[in-house]
Amino acid sequence: ELAAPAGLKVEDGRLRALTCVRTEYRGERDSSGRNIPFPVPDSEFDIELDTLILAISQHSVLDFFGDSPPELTERGYIKVDPRTFESSIPGLFAGGDVAEHGPSSIVRAASDGKAVAAAIIARHTSDGPVTTGGEPNPIDLQGLVVRRARREYRVPIRFTPLDQRDGFEETVLNYTAEEAVAEASRCLDCQDICSLCVGVCPNMALMTYEMEPLSIGLPSLEFDGTNLVSTARSDFRVDQGLQIAVLTDFCNECGNCVTVCPTSGEPYRDKPRLYLDREDFEAQTDNAFMFLGDGVVESRVAGRTHRAELNGPIVYRAPQFSVTLDPDTMDVVEAGVDDAAATGEHFSLEPLAVMLTVARGVLGSLPQVPVHAESGTAVGHPGYTEG
């Protein structure tokens, strides 16, 4: 149920309860599109407790950098080198919740610290390049999903019997080797797959899809006055093999996924949004994808439609130019530009790389995802207008 804390109940100097009030939605939304909860009159109730721990926010406070902060990601975390964890400020390293990947776990933070230490040692000694922890173990996704569906209770802790507590021996005993293994086997491997938002979506609009880690040498294009030529390459990488997509026609934007997201994200907004209705798709400004069948995908970028044909040679049509690429090498086979292009103007293929990544993952692991329908089939979201 919807509720919000309203106060604390203290008796004789001791905390006795947390007073809450029930809330309800009335169709109004804030500037971010979220439903605004309103208190229900005379609905207060108490939750009895004797300890209250405040856990607020997961955002990093970086004001101590003054006027010279390091480069940040779009989400406000410190951008770092993926191998050394060095920031844009030479000699400044960042790991854990403040680093590029954002809040994760104490295990991830400890791993980052180990990598930072190795990078610093390598820089100041002759030990050679930074070594990694080896290749990641393959993920048994089906086995993990099955294991998560079964509740395994904690292995009980053993205590020294009361009649034997007459010395300085430990009262809480260690697990035996067998008990320790059994307790460790309860781990849900959250570092490999989160997908909490998938489990709480009442309409099953959020879906986990698999993809091979991807590294593309993406050509940079420049108009030389006559032709569109490839001048250099930039590295486009996607390292995470499990991703989330949103089938927007099923999503009613209830906010459940936002509530459970451990990294303060908004999955229904942040993740690739898949559309079935043409009219609804073309009303979007960014982060909108539509599969048309036969390896054809379209996306909306800055309010304009981009199109890619991925079966055979990659044919990419952007608003100002088009290009055909070899799918194996990403070499430019053919390129053209419209008459409005200026000499020296640069054109990015990053929207194509994003479309390619989403299409390969979704179409390769979620064959049940339908292609687009006719216009006018989408059900509007009451009180919500796409910004």
Number of C-alpha atoms within 10 A of each C-alpha: 5 12 17 14 14 14 12 15 15 12 9 6 7 10 15 18 19 19 16 18 19 19 18 14 13 10 12 14 15 10 8 9 16 16 19 13 17 16 17 14 9 8 11 16 15 16 13 12 11 11 11 11 5 6 6 6 8 13 15 14 10 13 9 8 9 7 7 9 13 17 14 16 14 9 13 16 22 27 23 23 14 13 14 23 23 21 21 16 12 8 9 12 22 21 26 19 21 21 25 22 18 22 20 15 14 11 11 16 19 13 15 22 17 14 21 21 16 18 20 16 15 16 15 9 8 8 10 11 12 16 12 11 8 6 6 7 7 7 13 9 13 9 10 14 12 9 15 14 9 9 8 13 8 11 14 9 10 12 12 12 9 8 6 9 12 7 7 6 10 10 14 11 11 12 15 10 9 9 15 12 12 15 16 12 12 16 11 14 12 11 10 17 17 17 19 15 25 20 14 15 20 15 13 14 20 27 18 18 18 19 20 13 12 13 12 15 15 22 21 17 22 20 19 14 11 11 13 25 18 17 11 11 14 12 9 13 14 13 10 13 15 18 18 22 22 24 20 22 18 16 18 16 19 14 18 18 23 18 14 17 15 16 15 15 15 16 24 25 16 12 16 22 25 25 27 23 20 16 15 18 25 19 15 21 16 18 19 24 28 25 22 15 12 10 16 19 22 22 29 20 17 10 14 14 19 20 22 25 19 19 11 11 14 22 21 23 20 20 12 13 16 18 19 19 19 14 14 10 10 16 15 18 12 13 18 16 19 10 8 8 18 14 13 12 12 16 19 13 15 14 17 22 19 16 25 17 17 23 22 18 21 22 18 12 14 14 8 8 14 16 16 17 15 10 13 11 13 18 11 12 11 10 12 17 10 9 10
